[in-house]
Amino acid sequence: MSAPLLLQQGLVGGRRQDIAIRDGRIERIDARLDPRGHEALDATDKLVLPGFVESHIHPDKAFIADRTEGLRAGGPSAQTLVAALKKDFTVDDVYRRARRVMELAVRHGCTSMRAHVEIDSFVELRAVEALRRLQTDLAGVLDLQLIAFAQEGIFHENLTRDLLREALKAGLPVLGGCPYMDRDQRAHIDWFFDTAEAFGVRLDFHADSSEDPAMLTCDYIAEQAIARGMQDRVTLGHLCTLDVLEPEHRARVIDRLAAARLHVISLPATELHVKARTDLRRTWRGVTRLGELRAAGVNVALSTNNIVNPFTPYGHPDLLRQALVAAMVSHLGNLDQMASLLELITVNPARAIGLQGYGLAEGARADLVVLDARDPAEAITEQAEKLLVVKSGRVVARSRRTTELHI
Ligand SMILES: [Zn+2]
């Protein structure tokens, strides 16, 4: 167990506070606390937030942009390019690339991560093995929750469904579907609900990536979540199609998502890279309607998704960067909107992935990040340095980067 810490005079909710940390938990938060018996860390006038939560990321297919030509007009899709590469993934190869993602994420303030792990006839269970090894090796540094994820669909062959069940039997707590990869999207969704019910696990869908309103599935997923009593236990990534619905239709669908208490994760960097490549009239951005979803009471989060692969060649697991991308693409520039963006990378994803004891409160787990900024708008605008990252009461990253200005 690490020594008790006292984080001094950081800005919590706009006020200077001391935060005492002991045995991995936040013991007390107050204007001034006695430093005796603690290792003191100065955070005077620096913004303190609970640790960032990466709720939708693909470490197993990260850092492979140098193995492929990437996307080009008329060329193969990102799915096709990556599927070809997956056949050659070994356990050690996945481990090395995924570890690099996680070390970068920690250095940028992430203390909990939910990762999709691909399971199919190409990679079988090799990525699961690599990621489970990382879960053990990074215990105490990063909490890693794994999703048994079917990126290639489940009805093209018979192996994937068996492998997914095997991964759930081995203890993976979430099952991940991708309806648009199968011709019959509803049959795909039904299989995932049936299997999740049988194993008592949560669901996480890659849903509605298309700009064709006829491909919409989130309303059906909401209906199933309610029918099966799985409210609060189902998460949807992407939801690009929402953006192209007529406003009245969209409002009705968003109300259903709220009624089913679905969690929505927006992945703006990937949408901006992948969408509307062949449209000669307009470049559809494909980012879901963050403002409308929030206004309707839907729990919305932001996440990184892909790292240096054909889906997002410049992807990087820094959630503060995603907050800036979302601010730009979703017209969220007022000070209150900028402040709310930080909830989309902290408390909201924590809720989406079911984290317990999370937050800046006495008794909560001591997972936090100290930013070189005074408020959320400055943190996002300046892409502030993460000065300290604390995980379960221990400093896991400290930045001392300085620039001398000669003017
Ligand atoms: Zn994804």
Boltz pocket constraint, residues with backbone or C-beta under 6 A from the ligand:
constraints:
  - pocket:
      binder: B
      contacts: [[A, 56], [A, 57], [A, 58], [A, 116], [A, 206], [A, 237], [A, 305]]
      max_distance: 6.0
